[in-house]
Each structure stands twice: as C-alpha cells, then as structure tokens.
C-alpha cells in the first residue's frame, strides 16, 4: 500500500469500525436493555472490563498528549471511558482529517501520532523524564491483569463456555477488539519486521492488556531516562531522524 493510500485506508478503517460499534450498541440495547444492571457483572464480565480499561490507558495517555488544551483532552478521555471504541475511532478519524495533504502523503502515521510542535526540529534531552515511572506503571497494570485472569479462572473456571456469552459480553468483546485494532495499527507502524509485528498482535488478541502492557514496557526500555516520553510513539526510523540537545 502506498503512503497516500495508507491515509485513506486508515480513515476508512476507523470510520467503518466506529459505525460497527455504534450499530452493535444500538442492537444490544434493543435486545438486552441498558448495561447498568448488577446481574451483568459476572466474574468474567468484571475481568473483561478490567482488561478493557487497561487498554484504554495508553489511548487516553496519547489523547492527553495530543490535545494542547487540557480541558478538551479531559473531555475526550471522559468520552473514551464512557463510550469506548466509538470515541477511539472518532478521535483517530478526526485527527486524520486534520492532516494536511502533504502530511497525508508523507508518513501519515508519524504526523498522526505526534503533536505539531514535536514534529521535526531539535529535540531536547532533559535531566529527568517520566520514562522510568511509566515503565513501572505499565508493568503494574500488566501484573494486575495477569492476577485478575488467574483469579477469575480459579474461581469461575474457563471463559470458553457458551453460557457466558450474553449480548453485553459480546458487545464488550467487540468494543475491546476494536481498541485492539487501533493498538495493532500502532504496533505495525512501530515494527520494521512484519513477522514480529504480527506475533505481538497475536499475543494482543490472545492475552489482551497483558500483552499491551508488555509491549509498551518493551518499547520504553529502548528509551533512556532522559528521553522525551513521546518518543515511545515513534518507530526506529523516525526516532533516528531526530537530533538531541542536552539541557
């Protein structure tokens, strides 16, 4: 796929996924009512929600980074928490629409991921950076999900049982995997080796936010404690193009 086609393909993908999730929500509400009911919070539904919201954390962090106005960023994050992948897809689609024709034709993923002031130019290495703290944070989130998964299997058995798949469980799984799709697009951009990229995506599909957290920690380990945190968004080629100045 050529670079201009990539921008068009991404717009089409995320607009389509947004429509799929909206249709899923409308259908599920029509057949099973609203989700705000205590009987829906089975052990596996609770585990799925924890898995879902851990995956929301990196999406919310990126949204906060992208928005110059913190109030607007917080509003988007609230929508992300409330409406899940509908907000994810809508936000990414809007960001893609903001790209200039030149940006769309010249590495749209790079321009999509970064704030305008961080594109090109001279980067500064700082004496301190939140890189180490974020490594610890995502390590803890991965451990939280691993513990949740083990506990739920021990107390409620295997998740591969037909009776577990209520309409709202299915809708939440669709919501979950649309967010996984957004994260998978980022992984494919990050990985120069497509085999490694698809291996990580397979792990993401199978183990959810455990793999998300592990992948982010692995990427953060490639940064020093003085690197700007947003460099984790970029692939090796884009990072190599940046020059540093020590402050």
N, C-alpha and C positions, 0 to 999 in steps of 0.2 A: 504494500500500500504506500503510495506516495505521501509526502508530507501534507500538501493541501487536502488530499483525500482523508488524511487522518483527522484533521479538524472537523470536517463534515461528518465523518464516521462517528466521532465522539459525540457531537451534537445529536445525531440521530439516535445513537445508543442510549444516551441519558434521558432524552425526551421520551423515547419509547418505554424505558424502564419506569419513568415517572408515571406514565399513563397506565402501565400494567399494575403498579402498586395502588393507584387510585381506584382502578376497577376492582382490584382484589378487596380493598377496604369496603367499597360500596356493596359488593356481593356478600361479603362476610357479615356485615351489619344487617343486611336484608334477611339472611338465612339464620343467623345466630344471635342477633341483637348486639347491644353495645358491649364492649370488653370490660367495663368497670363492674365486674362481679367476682365475688370471693371464690365461687366454685371453679373459676378458670385457673386459679393459682395452684395448680398441682405441682408436685416437686419438679417434674421435668419442664413445666412452663416457667417456673421460677429460675431454673438453671439456664433455660434458653434466654430469658430476659437479661440475666447477668451477662451471658455471652454476648448478647446483642449490644448492651450498653458499654461493655468494654471496647467493642469495635467502634462504637460511636466516639470514644475518647480521642483517637487520632484525627478523626474527621472534624470534631469540634475544635481541636487544637489548631488544625490547619485553617478552619474558618476564622478563628480569632486572629490568627496571624495575617490572613489576607485582608481583613477589614481594618482600615485606618481609624474608623470611628468605633470605640469600644462598645458604645450603646447599640449600634447596629449589629456588631458582632454577637453581643449577648442575646439580642432578639433572634438572630439566626440560630444560635445554639439552643434556645428555648424551643424553637420550631423543630429543630433536629431531634430533641428529646421527645417532643410530643408526637411528631408525625414521621419520624424515622427516615426511611429511604426516599420518601416523597420529597422531603426537604433536601436530602443529599443530592438527588438528581436535579432538582430545580436549581439549587445553588450552583452546581457544576455547570449546568446548561447556561445560566446567566453569565457566569464567568467566561465561558467560551464565547458568548455573544459579544462580550466586551473587548475581545481580542481584535486588534487591527488586522486588515488584510495581510500586511507584511508579517505580523506575528503568527497568524494562522498558517502562512506559507513557510515560516521559518521556525521549526521546532515548537509546535503549539503546546506540547506538554510542559516545556520549560517556562513558557510565558503564562500558562495556566497556573502552575504551582507557585510561582514567586510573586511577591508584591512588586509594584512598579519600581520602587526605589532600590530594590535588591537585584535588579536585572542588569548584569554587566557592571562595569566600573571597578573601582578599587574597594575591596573588602578589607575590613579591619579585624585582626586578631585581638581579642581582649584578654586581660589578665584573668578573667573568670567568665564562665559561661554555664548555663543550666544543663549542659550536656550530661554530666555525671548524675545530677538529680533526676533527670528524665529517664536515664538508663535504669536507675533504681526503681522509679515509679512504674515503668512498664514491666520490669521484672516482677514486681509485687503483683501487678494486675494479672500477669500470666500464671503466677503461683495461686492467686485467688481463684482463677477459673479452673485450674487443674484440681485444686482442692474441692471446688464445687462439683466438678464432674465425678470425681472419685466418691464423694459423699453421696451424691444422688444415685449412682449405680449401686452402692452398697445398701442404701435404704429403700430404693424404689425399683431396683432391677434394671434391665436393659431398656434403652429408649426405642428399640426396634419392635414395638408392639402396636398392633393395629388400633387398639382402643385409645391410645394416647393421642392419635391424630385427629383432634377435634378441629372444627373450622377455624378457630382462632389460633391454634397451634400451627396449622398450615399457613395461615396468613402471616404469622410472625416469622415462620421459616422463610417465606418468600421475601419479607421485609429484610430479614437477616442476610439472605444471599444476594440481594440487590446491593446492599452495602459492601458485601464481599466482592462483588463485581467491580465497584469503584476502587477498592483497595487493590484488586488484582490488576487493574489498568496501571496503577502506580508501580506495582511490582514489575510488570512487563517493561515499563519505561526504565526502571532502575537497573534491571539485569541485562547485561550485554549478551549473556549466554541464555538463549531461549529455553534450553533444557532445564537449567537451574531455575529460571523464572516459572516454568510450568510445574516443576517439582514443589516450589514454595506455594503456588496456587492450589495444588492438590492437597498439600498439608493444611492450607487455609480452609478449603472446603470440608476436609475431614475433621479437623480439630478446632476450627473457629478462632476465637480470640486468643487461644493459647499460641497458635502459630502467628497470629498478627503481632502479639507482644514479642515473641521470639525474633521475628523478622526485624521489627523496629529496633530492638536491643542490638541485634547483629549489625544493623546499619549504623547505630550510634557508636558502636565500638570502633568503627572506622574513622571517627572524628576524635580530635584531641579535646581536652577540657577547655581549650581556648578558642575553639572554632565557633563561629556563629551557629546557633542551633538549626536555623533554617536550611543549612547545607545538607541536612539529612534528606531533604526532599529531592535533591538532585542526583542524577546518575554520575558515574565517574568522569565521563567526558565533560559534562557541564561544570563539575567542580574543578576539573583541571584547567578550565579556561579562565578561572578567577585568579587574580593576584591578591596578595595579602600585604598588609602593612601592620606592624606590631604597634600597639598603643601603650 
